[in-house]
Amino acid sequence: MKLNYSGQEQVKAAPAVVWAFVQAPERVARCLPDVQEVTVQDANHMEATVQVGVGMVRGKFKFRIEVLPDEAAGRVNVNVRGGGLGSVVDLTAGANVVDNGDGTTTLDWTGEASMRGPVATVGGRMLDVQAKKLIEKTFENMGTAMSAAGGTLA
């Protein structure tokens, strides 16, 4: 099952704050909905355990996450691989970081997910809705965290 999404998140912070945020992998991983544990391996790689529910199927998924900020290209890419409950998930997402010129930033994002296994078979249409919510909520959480930084990140 292959799924594609796109959207925008308005961030009430300057692009410099956005770049500082996406270069801290634990901050990015903590924006995943229902994240339970994050282990940072290096500046671009981490593992996260997330509680997942699709319909009646609920359980923990463990993901390997790679965050690749490219300030020169004005883009950050995120690769997520892992799974749980006998299912495998591959997610590639990215966002163009757009300076709005007024101290705010737009994340113009796209995401593509593929899933194999029992959750994909049982989940069907609900999986599409849940995957879209997961991606949207992750970018929304990132926007909220960056905006709350008030223009600076420690």
GIWOFEN-V440013 format. One record per residue. RES is the residue in one small letter. SS is DSSP state (A for helix, B for strand, O for the rest). OMEGA is omega in whole degrees, 0 to 359 (* if undefined). D_CENTER is the distance of its C-alpha to the mean C-alpha in Angstrom with 2 decimals. Layout:
BEGIN
RES/SS/OMEGA/D_CENTER + RES/SS/OMEGA/D_CENTER
END
This chain:
BEGIN
m/O/181/19.12 + k/B/185/17.03 + l/B/179/14.84 + n/B/182/13.87 + y/B/173/12.23 + s/B/179/12.34 + g/B/179/12.61 + q/B/173/13.00 + e/B/178/12.17 + q/B/183/15.25 + v/B/179/15.08 + k/O/178/18.40 + a/O/180/18.41 + a/O/178/19.78 + p/A/179/17.98 + a/A/178/19.28 + v/A/178/17.37 + v/A/181/14.07 + w/A/178/15.03 + a/A/181/16.12 + f/A/185/12.90 + v/A/176/10.67 + q/O/176/13.58 + a/O/189/13.27 + p/A/181/10.95 + e/A/178/11.68 + r/A/180/10.71 + v/A/182/7.10 + a/A/180/7.24 + r/O/178/9.24 + c/O/175/6.85 + l/O/178/5.87 + p/O/176/8.84 + d/O/177/11.96 + v/B/181/11.12 + q/B/182/14.66 + e/B/177/14.89 + v/B/175/13.39 + t/B/180/15.64 + v/B/179/15.30 + q/O/176/17.35 + d/O/186/17.59 + a/O/183/16.25 + n/O/187/13.61 + h/B/177/13.27 + m/B/172/12.57 + e/B/179/12.80 + a/B/173/11.41 + t/B/185/13.32 + v/B/174/11.95 + q/B/184/14.50 + v/B/175/14.21 + g/B/176/16.81 + v/B/183/17.88 + g/O/181/21.32 + m/O/183/23.65 + v/B/180/21.58 + r/B/178/19.82 + g/B/181/18.93 + k/B/174/16.75 + f/B/176/14.41 + k/B/184/14.05 + f/B/167/11.37 + r/B/186/11.94 + i/B/176/9.11 + e/B/179/10.28 + v/B/185/9.29 + l/B/177/11.99 + p/B/178/12.95 + d/B/185/16.07 + e/A/180/17.73 + a/A/179/20.81 + a/A/180/19.12 + g/O/185/17.13 + r/B/171/13.81 + v/B/178/10.72 + n/B/180/9.41 + v/B/176/6.90 + n/B/181/8.68 + v/B/178/8.25 + r/B/177/11.74 + g/B/179/13.69 + g/B/182/15.05 + g/B/180/17.65 + l/O/179/20.59 + g/O/182/21.86 + s/B/181/18.98 + v/B/180/16.77 + v/B/171/13.25 + d/B/181/12.12 + l/B/173/8.95 + t/B/179/8.99 + a/B/178/7.03 + g/B/179/8.63 + a/B/168/9.99 + n/B/180/13.62 + v/B/187/14.46 + v/B/177/17.59 + d/B/180/20.22 + n/O/177/21.89 + g/O/182/24.95 + d/O/182/25.28 + g/O/177/23.14 + t/O/184/20.01 + t/B/173/17.14 + t/B/170/15.41 + l/B/180/11.96 + d/B/193/12.99 + w/B/172/10.08 + t/B/178/10.46 + g/B/176/8.96 + e/B/181/11.27 + a/B/171/11.42 + s/B/182/14.62 + m/B/178/16.00 + r/B/176/19.44 + g/O/185/21.60 + p/A/181/22.92 + v/A/178/19.85 + a/A/181/19.60 + t/A/182/23.37 + v/A/188/23.68 + g/A/179/20.64 + g/A/182/21.51 + r/A/179/20.75 + m/A/179/19.11 + l/A/178/16.41 + d/A/180/15.71 + v/A/181/15.53 + q/A/180/13.34 + a/A/179/10.75 + k/A/178/10.84 + k/A/180/10.70 + l/A/181/7.66 + i/A/180/5.68 + e/A/182/8.12 + k/A/178/8.05 + t/A/179/4.63 + f/A/177/6.07 + e/A/179/9.33 + n/A/177/8.96 + m/A/179/8.23 + g/A/179/11.20 + t/A/181/13.24 + a/A/180/12.97 + m/A/180/13.94 + s/A/181/16.59 + a/A/180/17.98 + a/O/177/18.58 + g/O/177/21.45 + g/O/178/21.30 + t/O/174/21.30 + l/O/178/19.20 + a/O/*/21.20
END
